[in-house]
């Protein structure tokens, strides 16, 4: 299960933004985008650190890993978010234990 969770946390947040049709761009060493979690219009409110693959919205204060992103965006609990992200990975991308 640990390998599976680590593989899920490694899904690039930019891939998840692309799935919800949000564009992103580099601003310095961060990736910036409009935040899809809330209705704000700030085009750089959401910051992603590409090294840690963690996000933070400076408008709505949402933050975390790809699991947290899916939880907040789709209003899911953690287990449902993990199930959804497993479908993104496909069964060959992680080792089931």
C-alpha positions in Angstrom: 0.0 0.0 0.0 2.9 2.4 0.8 4.3 2.0 -2.8 0.9 2.7 -4.2 0.4 5.9 -2.1 3.9 7.1 -3.1 3.1 6.5 -6.8 -0.2 8.4 -6.4 1.6 11.3 -4.7 4.1 11.4 -7.6 1.3 12.1 -10.2 2.3 15.6 -11.4 -0.1 18.2 -10.2 0.2 19.8 -13.7 -1.4 16.7 -15.1 -4.3 17.1 -12.7 -4.7 20.8 -13.7 -4.8 19.7 -17.4 -7.5 17.2 -16.6 -9.7 20.1 -15.3 -8.8 22.3 -18.2 -6.7 24.9 -16.3 -3.6 26.3 -17.9 -0.4 26.9 -15.9 2.9 28.7 -16.4 6.2 29.0 -14.6 6.7 32.1 -12.5 10.2 31.8 -11.1 10.7 28.3 -9.8 7.0 27.8 -9.1 4.2 26.7 -11.4 1.3 29.1 -11.2 -2.4 28.8 -12.2 -5.9 30.0 -11.5 -7.2 27.8 -8.6 -9.9 25.4 -9.8 -10.9 24.7 -6.2 -12.6 28.1 -5.6 -14.3 30.6 -7.9 -11.6 33.3 -7.8 -10.2 34.9 -10.9 -6.6 35.5 -9.9 -4.6 33.8 -12.7 -1.6 33.0 -10.4 -3.3 32.2 -7.0 -2.4 28.5 -7.1 1.3 27.8 -6.7 2.9 24.4 -7.3 6.4 23.5 -6.2 7.6 21.1 -8.9 10.3 19.6 -6.7 8.0 18.6 -3.9 4.8 18.2 -6.1 2.8 20.1 -3.4 0.3 23.0 -4.1 -0.9 26.0 -2.2 -3.6 28.5 -3.1 -2.9 31.9 -1.8 -6.6 32.9 -2.1 -8.5 30.0 -0.6 -5.7 28.5 1.5 -6.1 25.0 0.0 -2.8 23.1 0.1 -1.3 19.6 -0.1 -0.4 16.7 -2.3 -2.2 15.4 -5.4 -4.5 13.4 -3.1 -5.5 16.6 -1.3 -6.1 18.3 -4.6 -8.5 15.7 -5.8 -10.2 15.6 -2.4 -10.8 19.3 -2.5 -11.6 19.7 -6.2 -14.1 16.8 -6.4 -15.3 17.1 -2.7 -14.2 13.5 -2.0 -13.0 11.8 1.2 -9.4 10.5 1.1 -10.2 6.9 0.2 -12.4 8.0 -2.8 -9.7 10.4 -4.0 -7.1 7.6 -3.8 -9.5 5.3 -5.8 -9.9 8.0 -8.5 -6.1 8.6 -8.7 -5.5 4.9 -9.0 -7.5 5.0 -12.2 -5.2 7.8 -13.4 -2.1 5.7 -12.8 -3.4 2.4 -14.2 -2.6 -0.9 -12.5 0.9 -1.3 -14.1 2.2 1.9 -12.5 2.5 0.6 -8.9 3.0 -2.5 -7.0 0.0 -3.8 -5.1 0.7 -5.4 -1.7 
